[in-house]
Amino acid sequence: MVTLLTLAACATTPPDPRVLDNAENAVLQAEQAGAAEYAPLELRFARERLESARTQMQAGRATESRRLADEAEIEAQLALARTRAAQTRAELAQRQRALERLRSDLVEAFGREALE
């Protein structure tokens, strides 16, 4: 009898919407980092899964909502990682161009032996 009452109580308890918090924060962080430019596909997947998680939450399907929220969080983290990698590559390319200009200026001013 106690088990039956416990199960009934669990069945009527609404899912906790805080389950979506980590996924929402991860998507927001990816958006703020520039994922729309550098990792648009991953960001789109994260947003879609987050929206599906919200829909499942509203339908009372906590387990499915949690799974989708976890997937959204992972996709957002991937978008963030790819964004940071792309930004780092762009910064490296910029610094390499600056170094090349500096080398060129040194050669022009002091000859090739300035690089040795």
ROPA-41861 format. One record per residue (C-alpha): residue number from 1; residue in one letter; x, y, z. Coordinates in steps of 0.001 Angstrom, whole numbers. Example, Ala and Ser with C-alpha at 12.3 -4.5 7.8 and 13.67 -1.06 7.14 Angstrom:
! residues 2
+-----+----+---------+---------+---------+
|   i | aa |      px |      py |      pz |
+-----+----+---------+---------+---------+
|   1 |  A |   12300 |   -4500 |    7800 |
|   2 |  S |   13670 |   -1060 |    7140 |
+-----+----+---------+---------+---------+
***
This chain:
! residues 116
+-----+----+---------+---------+---------+
|   i | aa |      px |      py |      pz |
+-----+----+---------+---------+---------+
|   1 |  M |       0 |       0 |       0 |
|   2 |  V |    2810 |    2424 |     945 |
|   3 |  T |    4631 |    1646 |   -2300 |
|   4 |  L |    1494 |    2279 |   -4291 |
|   5 |  L |     972 |    5641 |   -2588 |
|   6 |  T |    4616 |    6579 |   -3167 |
|   7 |  L |    4347 |    5741 |   -6849 |
|   8 |  A |    1156 |    7731 |   -7143 |
|   9 |  A |    2789 |   10729 |   -5478 |
|  10 |  C |    5775 |   10541 |   -7840 |
|  11 |  A |    3519 |   10315 |  -10839 |
|  12 |  T |    1728 |   13518 |   -9920 |
|  13 |  T |    4858 |   15517 |   -9044 |
|  14 |  P |    5598 |   17894 |  -11912 |
|  15 |  P |    9079 |   17693 |  -13425 |
|  16 |  D |   11625 |   20147 |  -12102 |
|  17 |  P |   12258 |   22842 |  -14742 |
|  18 |  R |   15742 |   23425 |  -13277 |
|  19 |  V |   16755 |   20321 |  -15234 |
|  20 |  L |   17068 |   22642 |  -18223 |
|  21 |  D |   19284 |   25216 |  -16493 |
|  22 |  N |   22654 |   23714 |  -17452 |
|  23 |  A |   21624 |   23341 |  -21083 |
|  24 |  E |   20231 |   26875 |  -21214 |
|  25 |  N |   23419 |   28272 |  -19692 |
|  26 |  A |   25599 |   26298 |  -22103 |
|  27 |  V |   23614 |   27530 |  -25122 |
|  28 |  L |   23792 |   31109 |  -23864 |
|  29 |  Q |   27538 |   30833 |  -23305 |
|  30 |  A |   28058 |   29455 |  -26829 |
|  31 |  E |   25920 |   32236 |  -28314 |
|  32 |  Q |   27833 |   34920 |  -26428 |
|  33 |  A |   31162 |   33475 |  -27586 |
|  34 |  G |   30152 |   33784 |  -31246 |
|  35 |  A |   29059 |   30245 |  -32067 |
|  36 |  A |   26510 |   31571 |  -34561 |
|  37 |  E |   29467 |   32532 |  -36739 |
|  38 |  Y |   31967 |   29784 |  -35980 |
|  39 |  A |   29817 |   26730 |  -35137 |
|  40 |  P |   26319 |   27417 |  -36479 |
|  41 |  L |   25356 |   23788 |  -37012 |
|  42 |  E |   26253 |   22700 |  -33491 |
|  43 |  L |   24514 |   25753 |  -32045 |
|  44 |  R |   21386 |   25007 |  -34071 |
|  45 |  F |   21367 |   21409 |  -32832 |
|  46 |  A |   21763 |   22617 |  -29241 |
|  47 |  R |   18888 |   25061 |  -29605 |
|  48 |  E |   16653 |   22443 |  -31214 |
|  49 |  R |   17348 |   19890 |  -28505 |
|  50 |  L |   16791 |   22484 |  -25806 |
|  51 |  E |   13443 |   23414 |  -27328 |
|  52 |  S |   12505 |   19733 |  -27515 |
|  53 |  A |   13524 |   19334 |  -23875 |
|  54 |  R |   11233 |   22235 |  -22953 |
|  55 |  T |    8384 |   20636 |  -24879 |
|  56 |  Q |    8938 |   17308 |  -23141 |
|  57 |  M |    9103 |   19081 |  -19782 |
|  58 |  Q |    5763 |   20767 |  -20406 |
|  59 |  A |    4305 |   17400 |  -21385 |
|  60 |  G |    5450 |   15944 |  -18070 |
|  61 |  R |    8068 |   13641 |  -19591 |
|  62 |  A |   10928 |   14372 |  -17208 |
|  63 |  T |   13184 |   11517 |  -18309 |
|  64 |  E |   12985 |   12450 |  -21978 |
|  65 |  S |   13375 |   16120 |  -21096 |
|  66 |  R |   16512 |   15400 |  -19089 |
|  67 |  R |   18001 |   13329 |  -21912 |
|  68 |  L |   17351 |   16070 |  -24457 |
|  69 |  A |   18662 |   18739 |  -22098 |
|  70 |  D |   21865 |   16732 |  -21644 |
|  71 |  E |   22228 |   16435 |  -25416 |
|  72 |  A |   21599 |   20174 |  -25821 |
|  73 |  E |   24264 |   20920 |  -23245 |
|  74 |  I |   26779 |   18670 |  -25001 |
|  75 |  E |   26024 |   20229 |  -28394 |
|  76 |  A |   26396 |   23722 |  -26899 |
|  77 |  Q |   29714 |   22754 |  -25319 |
|  78 |  L |   30874 |   21435 |  -28687 |
|  79 |  A |   29790 |   24683 |  -30349 |
|  80 |  L |   31702 |   26642 |  -27727 |
|  81 |  A |   34835 |   24509 |  -28147 |
|  82 |  R |   34741 |   24845 |  -31936 |
|  83 |  T |   34163 |   28577 |  -31629 |
|  84 |  R |   37120 |   29029 |  -29320 |
|  85 |  A |   39299 |   26899 |  -31577 |
|  86 |  A |   38327 |   28942 |  -34641 |
|  87 |  Q |   38949 |   32192 |  -32791 |
|  88 |  T |   42343 |   30936 |  -31658 |
|  89 |  R |   43247 |   29919 |  -35212 |
|  90 |  A |   42226 |   33371 |  -36479 |
|  91 |  E |   44302 |   35070 |  -33793 |
|  92 |  L |   47285 |   32855 |  -34595 |
|  93 |  A |   47001 |   33666 |  -38297 |
|  94 |  Q |   46885 |   37377 |  -37473 |
|  95 |  R |   49989 |   37131 |  -35290 |
|  96 |  Q |   51816 |   35131 |  -37945 |
|  97 |  R |   51066 |   37866 |  -40494 |
|  98 |  A |   52355 |   40496 |  -38066 |
|  99 |  L |   55517 |   38456 |  -37482 |
| 100 |  E |   56026 |   38098 |  -41243 |
| 101 |  R |   55693 |   41899 |  -41659 |
| 102 |  L |   58213 |   42416 |  -38864 |
| 103 |  R |   60665 |   39996 |  -40471 |
| 104 |  S |   60219 |   41707 |  -43802 |
| 105 |  D |   60879 |   45095 |  -42197 |
| 106 |  L |   64026 |   43730 |  -40499 |
| 107 |  V |   65363 |   42330 |  -43760 |
| 108 |  E |   64614 |   45589 |  -45523 |
| 109 |  A |   66330 |   47657 |  -42828 |
| 110 |  F |   69278 |   45419 |  -41920 |
| 111 |  G |   69563 |   42749 |  -44605 |
| 112 |  R |   69118 |   38967 |  -44359 |
| 113 |  E |   71759 |   38632 |  -41669 |
| 114 |  A |   69350 |   40370 |  -39223 |
| 115 |  L |   67316 |   37160 |  -39106 |
| 116 |  E |   70227 |   34909 |  -38268 |
+-----+----+---------+---------+---------+
***
